[in-house]
Amino acid sequence: MNMIVTKALVRFSLAGAVALGLGVSANALTTEEILNYKGADRDKILTEGAKKEGQIIFYSAMIVNQALRPVAEGFMKKYPFLKATYWRGDSEDIAAKLTAEIRANNLVADVVEGTGVGEMVIQSGLVQPYYTPVINEFPEKYRDPRNLWTPTRLSYFGVAYNTRLVKPEDAPKTYEDLLDPKWQGKLSWRIGSASGTPLFITNVRMSMGEDKARDYFDKLAKQKIVNFGSGSARTLVDRVMAGEYPLALNIFAHHPLISKAKGAPVNTALLDPVPTTAATMVIPKGVKRPHAAMLLVDYILSVEGQKVLAQAEYFPARLDVPPLDTIAGVVPRNAKVQENFVGSEDLNKYTESSEAIFQEKFR
């Protein structure tokens, strides 16, 4: 038997062992096999391999002191043989940095996380599938059938309103309420971000259907919504608190609640259905430390890791880890309203055309 055939048979046997969940040596596995290993000795394989790798580099959009540092510290406490290093950036910056690294054949990141960054790099073909048994503990709607991403934290979107200018009983409760003439010139929304106007438009299209949505946008355009294009999503909420705008559409629903708890004149109203997105984790193609990468994925998705995110005032993607009481009221199941989860495939499918509707109707 020649050498080429022998090597092919060895690789075929290893692939079969991985598929069947049989124990194999960590040194015998390819990166792809490590990322998708399902054997009963998975933890042993990952731990042994990670000890040799010695470190993990994590790119994330999470706030450093609030979440990134506690995640890294908790992870290193569990795996003291690994040094966890992180780089924090906005999702657009993370996608640009990752793209540049891969094109230069100089990949640094092992795991990448953020709201929207997964969609950007998946669309560019920069990630590879991976398997973690922990994902089976998450609701099916938050799982990717392609195994290209896993959800870390959820974002719910609603209406921020100034409680000195708008009484709670007068705050809009449905999308049709936004068409009331009393709100003309008093509504605002954030432009320049996929989680702003495109997500609002996409949610309406998905929930109403294209024909009804088109008619709705024609009516909504007459409300002369203020296009807010400076600063972050939080900046627009601050402007509502200051009374500059009575209401802001499609803001992160928990931001007003955090300020309200500190005495600010602001609150959140939820429109049914509530658009929901997930920050996601992806593994870049060419990852250099696949064992450590999978240990970090497992940790962040575990109850322990999700509790760290909950303490950081995020919404865990696990239903068995509740958010802080101060923000729990905007979770759709708690508020008794429907949730419309807009996953990465929907974002990729709708965002460009939703942006075109915005340009046509609201510019």
Beta strands, then each sheet from edge to edge (+ up, - down):
strand 1: 55-60
strand 2: 83-88
strand 3: 111-114
strand 4: 127-128
strand 5: 150-162
strand 6: 187-190
strand 7: 226-228
strand 8: 247-252
strand 9: 266-269
strand 10: 274-284
strand 11: 315-316
strand 12: 339-341
sheet 1: 2+ 1+ 3+ 10- 4+
sheet 2: 2+ 1+ 3+ 10- 5+ 8- 6- 7-
sheet 3: 2+ 1+ 3+ 10- 12-
sheet 4: 2+ 1+ 3+ 10- 5+ 9-
sheet 5: 2+ 1+ 3+ 10- 5+ 11-
end
